[in-house]
């Protein structure tokens, strides 16, 4: 079923076009991004039910203007024919103050050329199997309660089973003198969390579900109940890993974590401008095994961060970051591209209309290989299959990586033993980890639950993934 465009944004288009036209009489570049995002977050657990508005909800506009030196931005959330002149006057006043402060600045101020745009008029409307409006909140909660109750019936070791479902409808428009863009799509994410206890030993396991989907995600989540309960019970007998270097097989979820942390943040090109990314020194050089190719881009896959255009009005692309082990390029917002003299990749994303656009990841993933999971397991003398993302962080300046992983399933003499270790910390120097990749499975899986921060803030939706990969890493 087709997703509908925001009626609010459609009604505001004539006024927005007038603002662009009036401001363009004084400034050589003017654009407006309009956003209308709405959604609900549902939580069900043993002790109760919770329903709130999504924390991604927003409605407002941001104007970007070239002030003759660089770019200024102004955000507002209310506009109509009556307030149009007041908004324009306020922008003129703020622009005068900005230019005066730039003129009197005691530090070197970055300058930017004009953004060059070709004439484009496009619209994208997403599709889902079941629109959120076709089910009431009560019906969605009933489905979630069924999942919870089904899980609790599996074992008396469960002290709780939590179900979360989050649906968000995103609508955006972008208007400048040369561009008129519209997009509207729905994404959803869900979590199953199984909590078990034996004596004084308490463990939990989680599974995530996500995609450019809506209520149909709840039906997918039903199929994950038994596995997540079994995993949590298995964790009660998990032992600690003996620190050392191991051959491992990373599940698609962990492959995505590596792609995200190792060469996602590290190739965001605003870090190139600031000389804070080691990747800048390695463009055109080998950074990974010849088996490794990595993509990023809104057009590279269909997942949580797929869109027609980014928050700067640049059409989404499919960027090959690494090709057969060679680092080819980074991913950029439009201002970083202007400063570096490169073509923008459509990766300029804002946490909200009130926040700055940064170079951010979209769909980041390793491509598939030709190996089977069975052959990969058989090739390992002693090691683990790593699965279950808990957290990750990286150091773009020095290429260190650290990933917190829920569990490792033991492999001995080419066979799974049934023993597991938990939790597992995987560390390493990024090129060493990627150059050690020796096998990749035949299929790619992406996941987009949660959010990604720029440093410690500026959260946006992304997805990442890949095939199963065999590599050599340090575990602790």
C-alpha positions in Angstrom: 0.0 0.0 0.0 1.3 3.5 -0.9 2.3 5.8 1.8 0.6 9.2 1.6 2.4 12.6 1.6 1.9 14.9 4.5 -1.1 17.1 3.8 0.4 19.8 6.1 3.6 20.0 3.9 1.5 20.0 0.7 -0.5 22.9 2.1 2.6 24.9 3.0 4.3 24.6 -0.4 2.9 27.8 -1.9 4.1 29.9 1.0 7.5 28.2 1.0 8.0 28.9 -2.6 7.1 32.6 -1.9 9.8 32.7 0.8 12.4 31.3 -1.5 11.4 33.8 -4.2 11.5 36.8 -2.0 14.8 35.9 -0.3 16.4 35.1 -3.7 16.1 38.8 -4.6 18.8 39.5 -2.1 20.8 36.2 -1.8 22.3 34.0 -4.5 21.3 30.7 -2.9 18.2 29.9 -0.9 16.6 26.6 0.0 14.0 25.3 2.5 13.7 21.9 4.0 10.2 21.1 5.5 9.7 18.1 7.8 6.6 16.5 9.2 7.3 13.3 11.1 4.9 11.5 13.4 4.9 8.1 15.1 4.1 5.9 18.1 6.1 3.8 20.4 4.5 0.8 22.1 6.0 -1.2 25.0 4.5 -4.3 26.5 6.0 -6.3 29.4 4.8 -8.4 32.3 4.1 -5.4 34.6 2.3 -3.2 32.2 1.7 -1.5 28.8 3.1 1.9 27.7 2.1 4.0 24.6 3.8 7.3 23.8 4.5 9.5 20.9 7.8 8.7 19.0 10.8 10.7 20.1 11.4 11.3 16.3 8.2 13.4 16.0 8.8 16.9 14.6 7.2 19.5 12.4 9.1 22.5 11.1 11.3 24.1 8.5 14.9 25.2 8.0 16.1 27.9 5.6 19.6 27.8 4.2 21.1 31.0 2.6 24.5 31.8 1.2 25.4 35.0 3.0 28.2 36.0 0.6 30.9 34.3 2.7 29.4 31.0 3.8 26.0 29.6 4.7 23.5 30.7 7.4 20.5 28.7 8.5 17.2 29.6 10.3 14.6 27.2 11.6 11.0 27.8 12.5 7.9 25.6 13.0 5.0 27.9 12.2 4.3 29.6 8.9 1.3 30.9 7.0 0.5 33.8 4.6 0.0 36.2 7.5 3.4 35.4 9.1 5.4 35.3 5.8 6.6 38.9 5.9 7.5 38.6 9.6 9.7 35.5 8.9 11.4 37.2 5.9 12.0 40.4 7.9 13.5 38.3 10.8 15.8 36.5 8.4 17.0 39.7 6.9 17.7 41.1 10.4 19.6 38.0 11.4 21.6 37.9 8.2 22.7 41.5 8.8 23.9 40.6 12.3 25.6 37.5 10.9 27.5 39.4 8.3 28.6 42.0 10.8 29.9 39.3 13.2 31.8 37.6 10.3 33.3 40.9 9.3 34.5 41.6 12.9 35.5 38.0 13.7 38.9 37.7 15.4 39.4 34.1 14.0 39.6 32.7 10.5 36.1 32.1 9.1 35.5 29.3 6.7 34.2 30.5 3.3 32.1 28.4 0.9 31.3 28.7 -2.8 27.7 28.7 -3.9 25.8 25.3 -4.1 25.2 24.5 -7.7 22.0 22.7 -8.5 20.5 21.3 -11.6 16.7 21.5 -12.3 15.0 18.6 -10.6 11.4 17.8 -9.7 10.8 14.4 -8.1 8.6 12.6 -5.7 9.0 9.3 -3.7 6.2 7.6 -1.9 7.1 4.4 0.0 5.1 1.2 0.2 4.2 -1.0 3.1 2.1 -4.2 3.4 -0.2 -2.8 6.1 -0.6 0.9 6.8 -0.5 1.8 10.6 -4.0 3.4 10.3 -5.6 0.1 9.4 -5.1 -1.2 12.9 -6.1 0.6 16.1 -3.6 1.0 18.9 -5.6 -1.5 20.9 -5.2 -4.1 18.1 -1.5 -3.6 17.9 -1.1 -3.9 21.7 -3.2 -7.2 21.6 -0.7 -8.6 19.0 2.2 -7.6 21.3 0.5 -9.1 24.3 0.1 -12.4 22.4 3.9 -12.4 21.7 4.7 -11.7 25.4 2.3 -14.4 26.7 3.5 -16.9 24.2 7.1 -16.3 25.3 6.3 -16.5 29.0 4.7 -20.0 28.5 8.0 -21.5 27.2 9.8 -21.7 30.6 9.3 -20.9 34.3 12.9 -19.4 34.2 11.5 -16.3 32.5 11.0 -13.4 34.9 9.9 -11.1 32.1 9.5 -10.8 28.4 9.4 -7.4 26.9 8.0 -6.4 23.4 8.6 -3.0 21.8 7.2 -1.8 18.6 8.0 1.6 17.0 6.4 3.0 13.9 7.3 6.3 12.3 5.9 8.1 9.2 8.4 10.6 7.7 7.4 13.3 5.2 9.9 15.9 3.8 9.9 18.5 1.1 12.9 20.4 -0.3 12.4 23.6 -2.3 15.0 25.9 -3.9 15.0 27.9 -7.2 16.0 24.7 -9.1 14.6 21.9 -6.9 11.2 20.7 -5.9 11.4 17.4 -4.1 9.0 15.4 -2.0 9.2 12.1 -0.1 7.1 10.2 2.3 7.8 6.8 3.8 7.3 4.6 6.9 9.8 2.7 8.9 9.3 0.5 11.9 11.5 -1.3 14.4 10.8 -3.9 17.1 12.6 -5.6 20.0 12.1 -8.8 21.9 13.9 -9.0 25.2 13.9 -12.2 27.2 14.9 -12.0 30.9 15.6 -15.2 32.8 16.8 -16.1 36.3 18.2 -19.2 37.9 19.0 -18.8 41.6 21.0 -15.5 41.7 22.0 -15.6 38.1 20.1 -13.3 35.8 20.6 -13.0 32.1 18.9 -11.4 29.1 18.9 -11.8 25.4 17.4 -9.5 22.7 16.5 -9.6 19.1 15.7 -6.7 16.8 13.5 -6.3 13.7 13.3 -3.4 11.4 12.7 -2.1 7.9 10.7 0.2 5.6 7.7 -1.6 6.9 4.7 -1.0 9.2 2.4 -3.3 11.2 3.5 -6.4 9.3 6.7 -6.2 11.4 4.7 -7.6 14.4 4.0 -10.8 12.5 7.8 -11.2 11.8 8.5 -10.7 15.4 6.3 -13.7 16.3 8.7 -16.0 14.5 11.6 -14.9 16.8 10.0 -15.8 20.1 11.3 -19.3 20.6 14.9 -18.5 19.5 15.3 -15.5 21.8 14.0 -17.4 24.8 16.3 -20.3 24.1 19.3 -18.0 23.8 18.6 -16.3 27.1 18.3 -19.6 28.9 21.6 -20.8 27.3 23.3 -17.6 28.6 22.7 -18.8 32.1 25.4 -21.4 31.5 27.8 -19.2 29.5 31.4 -18.8 30.6 33.8 -16.0 30.1 36.1 -16.0 27.0 39.8 -16.5 27.6 41.4 -13.3 26.2 43.4 -13.8 23.0 43.4 -13.8 19.2 40.9 -16.1 17.6 39.5 -17.0 14.2 35.9 -16.0 14.3 32.8 -15.9 12.1 30.8 -12.7 12.5 27.1 -12.9 11.9 25.6 -10.4 9.5 24.6 -8.3 12.5 28.2 -8.2 13.7 29.5 -7.7 10.1 27.3 -4.6 10.0 28.7 -3.4 13.4 32.2 -3.7 12.0 31.3 -1.9 8.8 29.5 0.8 10.7 32.3 1.4 13.3 35.4 0.6 11.2 34.7 2.3 7.9 31.4 4.1 8.5 32.3 6.9 10.9 35.9 6.8 9.6 34.9 8.0 6.1 32.4 10.7 7.0 34.1 13.4 5.1 33.5 16.3 7.5 36.2 14.5 9.4 38.4 14.8 6.3 37.9 18.6 6.4 38.9 18.7 10.0 41.9 16.3 9.5 40.4 14.0 12.1 40.2 10.8 10.0 43.1 8.5 9.2 41.1 7.3 6.2 42.0 10.5 4.4 45.6 9.3 4.1 44.6 5.9 2.6 42.4 6.9 -0.3 43.4 4.7 -3.2 45.4 2.3 -0.9 44.7 -1.2 0.4 42.9 -1.2 3.7 41.2 -4.7 3.6 41.3 -8.1 2.1 40.7 -8.3 -1.7 37.5 -10.1 -0.9 36.1 -7.0 0.8 33.8 -4.5 -1.0 31.7 -2.1 1.1 28.8 0.2 0.1 27.0 3.1 1.7 24.1 5.1 0.3 20.4 5.8 0.5 20.2 4.1 -2.9 22.5 1.2 -2.1 19.9 -0.9 -0.3 16.2 -0.7 0.7 16.3 -0.3 4.5 15.9 2.2 7.3 18.0 4.9 5.8 16.7 4.7 2.2 15.3 7.9 0.8 15.0 10.0 -2.4 17.0 13.0 -1.1 19.0 13.9 2.0 18.3 16.8 4.3 20.3 19.2 2.0 18.3 18.3 -1.1 20.9 16.0 -2.6 19.6 12.8 -4.2 20.7 9.6 -2.5 23.4 7.6 -4.1 25.2 4.2 -3.9 28.7 4.9 -2.9 31.4 2.2 -3.1 33.6 3.0 -0.1 35.9 0.0 -0.4 36.3 -2.0 -3.6 38.2 -5.2 -3.5 40.2 -4.1 -0.5 41.0 -0.6 -1.9 39.6 2.5 -0.1 37.9 4.5 -2.9 36.2 7.4 -1.3 34.2 8.7 1.7 30.6 9.9 2.2 29.8 13.5 2.4 27.4 16.2 3.2 27.2 19.1 0.7 29.4 21.6 2.6 32.2 19.0 3.1 32.1 18.2 -0.6 32.3 22.0 -1.4 35.3 22.4 0.8 37.0 19.2 -0.5 36.1 19.8 -4.2 34.3 16.5 -4.5 30.8 15.5 -5.5 28.3 15.3 -2.6 27.1 11.7 -2.0 23.7 12.5 -0.5 24.7 11.8 3.1 23.8 15.1 4.7 21.5 14.3 7.6 20.0 16.2 10.5 18.7 15.0 13.8 15.9 17.4 13.3 15.0 20.6 11.4 16.5 22.5 14.4 19.9 20.9 14.0 22.9 21.1 11.7 23.4 18.7 8.8 26.4 16.4 9.1 28.0 13.8 6.9 26.3 10.6 8.2 26.0 7.0 7.2 22.8 5.6 5.5 22.8 1.9 4.6 26.4 0.7 5.2 27.3 -2.9 4.4 29.8 -5.4 3.1 28.8 -7.3 -0.1 28.5 -11.0 -0.3 31.1 -13.7 -1.1 30.9 -17.2 -2.4 31.2 -19.3 0.7 28.7 -21.3 2.7 28.3 -20.9 6.5 28.9 -24.6 6.8 32.2 -24.4 5.0 33.2 -21.4 7.1 32.6 -23.3 10.3 34.4 -26.4 9.0 37.5 -24.3 8.3 38.0 -23.2 11.9 40.2 -25.3 14.3 39.2 -23.3 17.3 37.1 -20.1 17.5 33.6 -18.7 17.8 30.6 -17.5 15.9 29.9 -14.0 17.2 26.3 -12.7 17.3 24.3 -10.1 19.1 25.2 -6.4 19.0 25.4 -4.7 22.4 27.4 -1.6 21.5 30.4 -0.3 19.5 32.8 2.6 19.2 35.7 3.6 17.0 38.5 6.1 16.8 38.6 7.6 13.3 41.9 9.3 14.0 43.8 6.2 15.0 41.6 3.4 13.5 40.9 1.5 16.7 37.6 -0.4 17.1 35.8 -1.9 20.0 32.6 -3.9 19.8 30.6 -5.3 22.7 28.9 -8.5 21.6 26.3 -10.6 23.4 27.7 -14.1 22.8 30.2 -16.3 21.0 29.3 -19.9 20.0 32.3 -22.2 20.4 33.7 -23.9 17.3 36.2 -26.8 17.8 37.7 -28.9 15.0 35.3 -27.4 12.5 32.1 -28.1 14.5 29.9 -26.2 16.9 30.2 -27.6 20.4 27.1 -26.1 21.9 29.1 -24.1 24.4 28.9 -20.3 24.5 30.8 -17.4 26.0 29.3 -14.1 27.1 29.7 -11.2 26.9 32.5 -10.8 24.4 34.6 -7.7 23.7 36.1 -7.6 20.2 39.0 -5.1 19.6 41.5 -4.4 16.9 43.2 -2.1 14.5 40.8 -1.6 11.6 43.0 -2.5 8.6 44.3 -5.6 10.5 40.7 -6.8 11.1 39.6 -6.2 7.5 42.7 -7.6 5.9 42.2 -10.8 7.9 38.8 -11.5 6.3 39.2 -14.7 4.3 35.7 -16.0 3.7 32.3 -14.3 3.1 28.9 -16.0 2.8 26.6 -15.8 -0.1 23.8 -13.6 1.2 23.6 -10.1 2.8 21.4 -9.1 5.6 20.8 -5.5 6.9 19.4 -4.3 10.2 18.4 -0.8 11.2 17.1 -0.8 14.7 18.4 1.8 17.2 20.1 5.0 16.2 23.6 6.3 15.4 25.2 9.3 17.2 27.8 11.7 15.8 30.3 11.3 18.7 27.9 11.5 21.6 25.0 13.4 20.1 23.1 14.2 16.8 21.2 10.9 16.5 19.9 9.7 13.1 18.5 6.4 11.7 20.9 4.2 9.8 21.2 0.5 8.8 24.1 -1.8 8.4 24.9 -5.4 7.7 26.7 -7.8 5.4 27.2 -11.5 5.0 28.8 -13.9 7.5 32.5 -13.1 7.5 35.5 -15.1 8.7 38.2 -13.0 10.2 40.9 -13.0 12.9 40.3 -10.7 15.9 41.2 -10.1 19.5 38.6 -11.1 22.1 38.4 -10.4 25.7 
